Amino acid sequence: MISGKSGSEIDIDVSMIQVLVGPLGTRVLVLISQGCETPDDIVRFSSISYECLDVKIPLLLGLELVEEFESTYKTTSRGEAYIAAITG
C-alpha cells in the first residue's frame, strides 16, 4: 500500500489501481506527470483517442490521481506515489 494526502490520509492498493485504470489509464497518468496538461497534448503525444480520455480522465480524477485546474491537469502526490510504485 502507498499513502497519499488529500485532506486526510488515504491508503491506495497499487494492484487495485492497476486493475481499475488499466494500461491506458496508467499511460494517461504518466503522460500528465511528464507535462501533457491538456487532452490535446495527450492525444498529440500518444495514440490515445479523445473518446478514451472521456473515460480515463474522470476515473483518474475520481481516484484523486490527478487534479484539474481550469482546463489543465496535474498529477497529485497520490498519482506520483502510484507511478513511483509501479515503476520500481
Residue pairs with C-beta under 8 A, 6 or more apart in sequence:
1 11
1 12
1 13
1 14
2 11
2 12
2 14
2 78
2 81
2 82
2 84
2 85
3 9
3 10
3 11
3 12
3 81
4 10
4 12
4 64
4 76
4 77
4 78
4 79
4 81
5 77
5 78
6 64
6 76
6 77
6 78
10 64
10 78
12 63
12 78
12 81
12 82
14 82
14 85
14 86
17 63
17 65
17 82
18 26
18 86
20 59
20 63
21 28
21 29
21 56
21 59
21 60
21 63
21 65
24 48
24 52
24 56
25 56
25 59
25 60
26 86
27 46
27 48
28 42
28 46
28 48
28 52
28 53
28 56
28 57
28 60
29 60
29 65
29 66
29 75
29 79
29 82
29 83
30 83
31 41
31 42
31 45
31 46
31 48
32 42
32 60
32 66
32 73
32 74
32 75
32 79
33 75
33 79
33 80
33 83
35 41
36 42
36 44
36 45
36 46
37 72
37 73
37 74
38 71
38 72
38 73
39 50
39 53
39 57
42 48
42 53
43 49
43 50
43 53
48 56
57 66
57 73
60 66
60 73
60 79
61 67
61 68
63 78
64 76
64 78
64 79
65 75
65 76
65 78
65 79
65 82
66 73
66 74
66 75
66 76
66 79
67 73
67 74
67 75
67 76
75 83
